[in-house]
Amino acid sequence: MKKKRQSLLACFMAMLLPAAGFSQVTQTEMTFQPDGCRGKDAYVEMVNGLPAYASNNYGSSSQLLAMAWTFNGIGGTTGFLRTFIDFTDLQSIPQGTTVNYAYLSLYGVPTSGANDLGSYGSNACYVQRVTSAWDEATVTWNNQPTTTTTNQVTLPGSNGVQWNYHVIDLNITTLLQDIINLPPVQRYGLCVRLQTEVYYRSMLFTSSENTDATRHPKLRIGLNYCSASAAARESDDHRESPKHPPTEESPRLDVSGKSDNGLKAVVKTNLSSSQISVDYDLPQDGKAVLEIVSYDGALLKSVEVDGVKGKHNKIILLDAPLLKNKMAVLVIKQGNNRTSSPFLISQ
């Protein structure tokens, strides 16, 4: 199914780029916050003196841990824990897509039996890119995937905060770009581990299995689906084609690769709330229409929106007919100007 979604998104781009009157650079914001059924996260553990722990799987745990501690009370000595998280819908994004921004949010726990003693010394962590395959239901310390330190990101320590330590909008843009530059089948997610794996240090977050859906790991990303050079090239091809001669409706691109007709729109998808938020900016007064079009060109929804010059926001609820689609294209039209953004509807 994930390969099918990737193909559909590629179809969007093939459909959008030659279409007269469409902006050649599509900007889209997506939010991923999967639940226990769709999420993929787990921690792994090893305890010196107790080798069985290194074969345990914690893929169904409601918590995610990065920790270095002692386990003398159960017959072991030192032990270490690391966390792995994979937002699998990233595989739907075409390879090489430009990542404008990527923000990771992890949410603390109100209490925990895993460690109620706090942390001593810095518990700052690294967020690293995973470089080999792993399975939530079978991953253990013994078979944990490999990682790379390239463009790793520092996750700040809690500075003595034991419970409900939330890390909101940690900037992992460069790290995420490294992932999107890979073929989809080589995107394996993220690892969270202590910078200093020396006891007594711990960091605890909620997993996608947690009963509080607002505390599931969340990733918010902004994407450009076409580079400035590619957009200019596609625009030139379009204007010179005998099949598509130049028209007044066809927007020209500025040096950044964006349409210079002044009409801009960004669609923000929240896959857990069945709605999209559209920020749009109109260059003039006049009738404005928002459309949602399926990947095969069928009109799914058409709404007249505020046409006053300036910036606006429109919330669109995704009703049952729309939710039957995995992906769609949002179009804003005003007079001869229009812009478009593809987006995911469901995971």
Buried (B, 14 or more C-beta within 10 A) or exposed (E): EBEEBBEBBBBBBEBBBBBBBBBBBBBBBBBBBBEBEBBBBBBBBBBBEBEEBBEBBBBEBBBBBBBBBEBEEEEBEBBBBBBBBBBBBBBBBBEEBBBBBBBBBBBBBEEBEBBEEBBEEBBBBBBBBBBEEBEBEEBBBEBBBEBEEEBBBEBEBBEEEBEEBEBEEBEBBEBBBBBBBBEBEEBBBBBBBBBEBEBBBBBBBBBBBBEEEEBBBBBBBBBBBBBBEBBBBBBEEBBEEEEBEEEEEBBEBEEEBBBEBBBBBBBBBBBBEBEBBBBBBBBBEEEBBBBBBBBEEEEBBEEEBEBEBEEBEBEBEBEEEBEEBBBBBBBBBBBEBBBBBBBBBBB
